[in-house]
Amino acid sequence: AEVELRQGEPAKAEKRARDVVSQNPKLAIGHSILGDIAMARNQVPSAIDAYRRAHEIQPDTTSLLRLYRAMSAQDSGKPALQLAEQWLKSNPKDLAVHKALADGHARAGSFALAKVAYAGALKLKPGDAELLNNLANVQLRLKDPDAVKTAEAALANAPGNALVIDTLGWALFQNGQADRALQVLRDARLRLPGNPEIRYHLAVVLAQTGRKTEAREELDHALKSGVDFESISQAKTLAASLR
């Protein structure tokens, strides 16, 4: 059924999944596959019903996260966040759900709540570079000067990771350290030249330090990449101002 779904044959997959459910009603897997099929069809309410049934039969992290991701598409993700918070009350050491909750708050723009959630997750795994990097980005949104320290900790645990290097460079710039930021962001761009967000960050620092021709070049690459990125509107505004 999973292969048929990947091959773009949801009708066949659904028939097979329903056979699994009828033959093994006490197993979660059939309901989980039905949820996957509904999600592939963009039938979110049906997917939620199927995932909820799977989670009732097999209440573990995997079934919880499937239900959480489906519920994230409804009502600005609030029901999903409530689901994760409820789960963590009885499963406080579930790192995967802590991460999902923190990411959900960040996506919703609730950066103060995201900061608390990431900090909680880091108590379970202090050296997790992804968590540290995400926390640094949230701190940047909150204009928290600790973003530099957090980004440096992330980089210490993931040396050479271009996305983490970018976070550190951007944090340095926001902290008034433009010269060091420029050096760090150049390194990030060299490691991951196809990332338009990194190129935008570098362009901002180049423009602020008087290197407008280089800034335009970076913005041209970012905007012509064909990739939608978080700061695309700001990049367009900056490009227009440098013409």
N, C-alpha and C positions, 0 to 999 in steps of 0.2 A: 504493500500500500504506500509506503514511504517513497519507494522508487517510482511508482506510477505518478505520485504527486509531483515529484521532481521533474518527471518527463512531460508534465503538462496534461495529465489525464486524470483530473479530479473525480470524474464520475466513476471510473474504474476503481480509484483509490477509495472512494466512499463506500462502494459496494463491499470491497474487501474488508474495510474497517468495521462496517456493520456486521459482517460475518464474525469478525474477532469478538465484537461486543456480545453477540448472541451466543457464541460458543464459550466465552470466558467472561461472564457478567461480573465476576468478582475481581477482575483485573482492570487496572487503570489505563493500560496501553491503548485499547481500542478507542476509548473516549478521547485520549490525548491526540490520536491521529485524526479523529473527527474534528477536533478543535483546530488542528493544523490545516485541514482541508477548508474549513470555514474561514480561517484567516486568509488563506490563499485566494478565496473568493471575495474577500473583503466583507464577509458576513460576521461582523464583530459580535453582535449579541448571541448568535448561535455558537460562536467560538467560546465565548465566556461561559455559556451553559455547559458545553462539553468539557472545558478545562475545569470548571467547578466540580463537575461530577467526578472527573479523574482525581482531583485533589481530595474529595471526600473519601474516595476509595483508598487512595494512597497519599496521605498527607505528608509529603516530604518537600525538600527544597526545590527539586526539579518541577514537580507539579505546581508548587506555589509560584515559581517564577514564570511558568507558562501562563497561568491565570493572571498574574501581575502585568505581564506585557500586553495581554489582550485588554485588560481593564484600563491600561494607560491611555488607550485611544478614546476613552469616554470621559466626559465631564472634566476636561482639563487634567485628567489623571488623578483627581482627588480620591475616587474609590480605590484605586491601585495603591496609593500612598497609605490609606487607612488600612488596607489589607496587610501591607508589609509591616506597618507599625504594630498591628495586632499580633502578627506572627512572631515578631521579635520579643514581645512580652513573655512568651512562653519558650522562645528559642533565641535567647540573647546572644549566643555565640555563633549564629549563622552569618558568616562573613559575606557570602554571596548576596543575601537579602539586605544586609547593611549597605553594601555597595549599590544595589538596585534602588534602595530608598534614597540614598544620598544623590545618586544620579537623577532620580525623579524630581527631587526638590530643586536641583540645579536647572533642569530642563524647564521647570515651571517658573523659574525666576525667583524662587524663594531661597536666596543665597545665604541668609542667616541660618535657616534651618538646614540647608545643605552643609554648611560649615560644621554645625553640631554633629550631623550624621556622619560626615567623613572623619571627624575626630573620634567618634565612637567606633567606627570601623578600624581606624588605625590603632586603637587600643588592643584589638585582636591580632593585628599584623602590622607592627610598627614600621617595618621596612618596605612596605608595599609601594613600589614606585608609581603605579597607576593612581593609587589613592592619594599619595602625596602630591602628584601633579594636578589631579583634579581639585584637591584642596587649595593648592596655590592659585589655580584659576578662579576659584570661588573667592578667595581672599582678594584677588585683583579686582573683582567686581565690587567688593565691599570696601575697596581702597585701604586695605589692611597692609601696613608696611611689612608684616611678617611673611608676605607672599614671597619675598626674595629668599628668606631663610628656608621656607618650605620647599621652594623650587630647587634650591641647592641640595637639600636632603633627597629630593626625588632624583636628581641627577647623580648623586653619589650612589644610589641604588640601581640606576639604569644608565651607566656611562655610555655616551655615544648615541643615545636615543634623541633623534632630531626634534620630536615633539616636546620632549622635556627641556631640551636646550632652548627651544623657542619660548617656552613658558618662562624660563629663567631670564632670557633676553628681554622679553616684554615686561617682566616684573622689574628688572633693573631700570629700564627706561621710565616706567611709571614712578620709580623711586628717585628719579633725577640723575641717574648714572648713565648718561647718554653714550659716553665713549666706550664704556665696558659693554653696554647693551649692543652697540654696533658690532663689536668684535664677536660677541656671542651669537647674535642673529645672523651674521655672515656665515658662521660655522653651521648653524641650523640649515640655512638655505643651501649650502654646499652639500650637505648630507641628504637633503630631501628637496631637490629643486622643483619638483612637480607640485608641491603643496602651496596653493595660492595664499592661504592665511599667513604662512611664514613670510612669503614675499611681501605681503601687505605690511606686516609688522616691520620688516626691514625697510620698506619704503618710507614709512612714517619717520623712523629714526634718521634715515638719510636726508629726508626733507628738512627735518628739524635742525640738522647739523650742516645745512647749506649745500648738500650734494644733490641738487634738484634733478640733474640729468640722470644720475643713477637711480634716483627715486622713481622717475618716470619709466625707466626701463623695467624696474621691478613690478610696477603697477601694470604695465602693458602685458607682461608675462602672466600676472595673476588674473587679469580680466579677460585675456584671450585663451585661458586654459580650458574654458568651457565647463569648469567645475563651479558649482554653487558653494560659496563658503560663507562663514558667519559674518564677516565684515565687508561683504561685497558692496553694500550701499556706501559705507564709509570710504572704501577704496575708489569708487566712482567719483565721490565728492572731492577726494584728495587729488585724483588725476585731473579733474577739471580745473582745480585751483593752480595746478602746476603747468598748465598750457601757456 
